[in-house]
Amino acid sequence: MSLKDKLDLQRLPRHIAVIMDGNGRWAKERGQDRLFGHYEGVESVRDITEACAELGIGYLTLYAFSTENWDRPVNEVNGIMELLVNTIRSEVSTLIKNNIRLHVIGDMNMLPGNCKSEMEEAISLTSQCTGLNLVMALSYSARWEILNAAKKIAQDVKDGKLEPGAITPDKWQQYLCTADLPDPELMIRTSGECRISNFLLYQLAYAELYFTDTRWPDFRKEHLYEAILNFQNRERRFGKTSDQIQQNEEIIS
């Protein structure tokens, strides 16, 4: 029996978020330039996106480029931006064919003009798709997002559009980049690092975290199935006790 066959299709995470780590290290281990790892990582994006679409996962968020990544060597940043443009340009027809809708979260104003325009065009072209929602986190950081939300809320309070007492968790979420998205239930990070690295700090409050030593360019469908199986074997309590969870399951059944 394959790992895919072992999955409980009734208990899949609705939203999976991935920190795609290890491209540079993967390339260096092979005596190649770091950019080689980023190019090879594109195949992993294709494979995992396809797997999520096949399973019926609703949302897949990929941490593609953080605000901190702008501080990397100029040639690497320029190469990543060129790769983004070329990949989106070549893949948009495939996204439409497979009914996949593209979203972008992050400060798109920091992207080079051609990269921003390609992203905006792809978002528009896939806007009618109703299958998997593929969310690319580009020029994104959670601290930037939270600070930006706080500024918008403060401005709305100042302008009399919002009463301070009306600022609830649900209202707060409306000011985040992910306002139209459910919170991730499973967060996967590749390449052995066990930290969140400024990624969806607010949204990951109750997500199950899964860390693997596998470098991103080597991460394929079987690795995803393994992560989902691990997720399905966990008890998600949300502050309750195990007894309460079991009682609720008995009532439902």
FENTA-V679712 format. One record per helix or strand of 3 or more residues. SS is the DSSP state (h for helix, s for strand). FROM is the first residue (numbers start at 1). TO is the last residue. If there is no record, write none. Layout:
BEGIN
ss from to
SS FROM TO
SS FROM TO
END
This chain:
BEGIN
ss from to
h 3 6
s 15 19
h 23 28
h 34 55
s 59 66
h 67 71
h 74 97
s 101 105
h 108 110
h 113 125
s 133 140
h 142 158
h 164 166
h 169 173
s 186 189
s 208 211
h 216 218
h 221 232
h 242 252
END
